[in-house]
């Protein structure tokens, strides 16, 4: 069975200049520079095996980037965009940004506001409250914890010193003064 030769890459002047510029720049990421080298060598007529041996990569990598370059050639994209990683498909987001924002709002409010007989929120209580209010159909307490960790929210560490509760006697004066709380008794 005859072996198929690698597809031929021809670079126009603009593409050649873009690739050379990427290779000369010191701030070009290594992956992009390596891919640019693959394309330059392929344009010189090198086979997958020769490119792999020269750059110390696998033949599959050489083949992948040569084929991807040729596939994206019709789109008239700049060289740097052709050498970037392809968008990877993934599962769609489970919760909308609005639902996550509502979670944060509930987590920042005192539990008493929602009729919860607790002093501070837990992931389990927040998950139950989200379901109770109909914000989400279901959510695990672990996922609530992950969302709070991503936002660096720690409702269990919140305290009322930021917003002190109102006192009953506003008219009475406290017995503290700057002098009495000062660490150095000689300084007035």
N, C-alpha and C positions, 0 to 999 in steps of 0.2 A: 504494500500500500504506500503510495507516495506521500511524503511529508508536505504539509502546507507551509508555505513561507509566511513570514510575518507581514502584516499589512504595511504598505509603504506610507510614511509620513512625509509630507512636504510642508515646509514652513515658509510663509511669506516674510517679507522684511520686517513687518511690524511684530509678528509673532517671535521671530528670531531675536529682535531687539528686546522685547519684553522678557523672554527667557534669559538672555544674557544679563539683563539688568537684575533679575531675581537672583541669579547666581553670584553676581558681584556684590550685592548688598550684604552687609554684615548682619542686619537684623531680620533677614529672611528666615522663617522657621526651618529647621532641618528637614522636616518631612516635605515641605514645599520645594526646597532646594534639591532634594534627592529625586523628586518627581520631575523637576525641570531637567535634571541631568539625564533621566531616562528618555525624555522626549527629544532632547538634543542628540543623544546617541542614536535613537531610533531614526531621526531625520538624516543622520549620516549613513544610514543603511545597515546598521548593526542588527544582528539577530537577537532574539530573546536570550539565548544562551550567552552570547558575547556581552550583552548588557549586564546580565546577571553576574557573570564572572568579573567584569570590570568594576562594578559597583558593590560587589559582594552582597547581592540580594538574591531572592529566588526568581526562577523563570516566571512563576505565576504573577509575581509583583510586576515584573517587566511587562508581561502580557496585559495585565489589568490596566495599567496606566496608559499603555499604547492604545488599547481599545477605547478607554474612556476619553482620551484626547480626541480620537477620531469621531466618537459619538457626539461630542460637544462642539465639534468644529462648525457644524451647520448653524448653531445658535449665535455665532459671532460674539462670544464671550471673551473678555480679556484673559490672558494666560493665567493669571493668578486665580481667577475663579474656576477655570478648568482643572486646576491642580488641587483644589480644595476637596475635603471629604464630602461625599455625597450625603444628602439628608437621609437620616435613618428613620424608617417608619417605627412607630411605637403605638401603644394604646392611647386612645384619646384621654384627656384629663377626666378624672372621675367627678371632680367638683369644680364648679365655676368660681371665678374670682369673687363674685358677689357672695356666694355661700361661705367662702373662706374668710372674707371680710366680716361677715356676720358672726362667725366663730370668734374672731378676734375681739369684736365688740362685746360679745357675751363674756368672754374670758377677762376682759378689763373691767367689767361691772361687778359690783358685789353680788354674791349669790342670793342674798336676802331680797334683792330687787326682783328675782324670778321665783320667789316663794320657796327657795331651797333652805332647809334647816341646817346649813353647814356654814362654817366660817370662811372657808376658802375653796376654790374650784379644784377639782381633780379631773383628770382626763375622762374618767368614767362618767362623772356628773355632767361634764360639758357635752359628751356624746349623747347622753340621755336627753339633755335640754335641747340640743339641735334636732333630735328626732321628735321630741314632744312638740316643738314649735312648728314642725313641718318644713324646716329649712332643708333637710336632707331626708331621704327615705331610710338610709342606714349608713352608719359609720362606726368603725371600731375605735375603741379607746386608744389603741396604739397609733392609729392614723391621726387622731386628734393630737396626741403627744408629738408626733413627727411634725405636724403642721405648726404647732406652737414652737417647737425647737427651731424650725426653719426661720421663723419670724423672731426668734430669741425672746419670746414672751414667756414669762414665768409667773402665772397668776398665783401660785402657791407661795411665792416669795413677796408678793405685794403687801405693803403695809399702809396704814393710815397716816403715817407721818407726812406724806406728801399732801394729803387732804385730811387734816384732822377733823374728827367729828365735832359738831357744834357743842359748845359747853352751855350749861344751864345759866350760870351767873356771869353775864358779860360785864356787869357793873363792878364786881369786886376786883381789886387789884392784886396781882400776884406778888409774892414776897421775894422774888428773885430780881437781881440787878446785875449789871455788868461787873461790878466790883466783886460781888459775892461768888460769881461763877468763874472768875479769873483764876488761873493756876498760880500766878505769882502774887502773893499778898502785898508786896511792897508797891506794885504798880497800880496807880489809880486813874 
